């Protein structure tokens, strides 16, 4: 049996609509975590870590300080 794209899409929508909410939530959580992990691995992209800071500027300052301290010291040329 060959299904048209429209028929396949309709069947997928019907299947998703009949899926319990808690299962949909689990599926979506898994998809989000998979995408996030792939982005972190392939592009060294991390989620913003603003927790524990009173404002965004404190988070920016902490990140800059972290980057500065992780750099190898440079030598001054005479």
N, C-alpha and C positions, 0 to 999 in steps of 0.2 A: 504494500500500500504506500503510495506516495502522497505526502501531505504538502499542501501549499504553505508558503510562509505565513499567510494570514491565518490559516487553520491552526498551524503550530502555535502561533502567538495567542490565539483565542484559547487553545487548550491550556497553555501555560498560565494565562490569566485566571482561568477557571480553577486550575489546580491551586494556585496561590490564594485565591479567594476562599477556597474551602479548607485551607491549612489553618490550624489553630493559631491564635495570636502568639502564644508562648513559643511555638515552634518557629514562627516568622521572626520573632525577636532573637532567638538563638542563631538562626541562619544569618540574619543581618549583622549580628555581633561578630560572628565568625568571619564574614566577608570584610567588615571594617578592620578587624585585627590582622587579617591576612594582607590587606592592602597597606596598612600602616607598617607592618614588619617588612614588606617588600620595599617600600619607600626608604625605610631606615637602612636596609641592607644595601640597596643599589645606589642610593643617592646621598647617603649619610644625612638624611633628614630626620630631625627629632621633633617631637611635639613640644610646644612651648612649656616651660616649667616655671610658671608664675606663682605657684602655690607658696605660701609662707611670706610673701612680700606684701607690703602695705600699698604699693603703687607700682606701676609699670617701670618707672625710672629706677627703682631699687633692683628690679629684675634685670634691667639692661646693664646697670653698673656691675652687678654680680657676674653676669655672663662675660662682660668685657674683662673684668679682673681675672676670671677663670682662664680666658684665652691668653691673656698676657702672661700669667704665671706658668702656663703649660708650654710656652715658647722656649726654645733653646736660647741661652744668652748669646748676644752678638758681640763680636770683638770690634773695638774701635781700630780703624786703620791709621797708622802714623802718618 
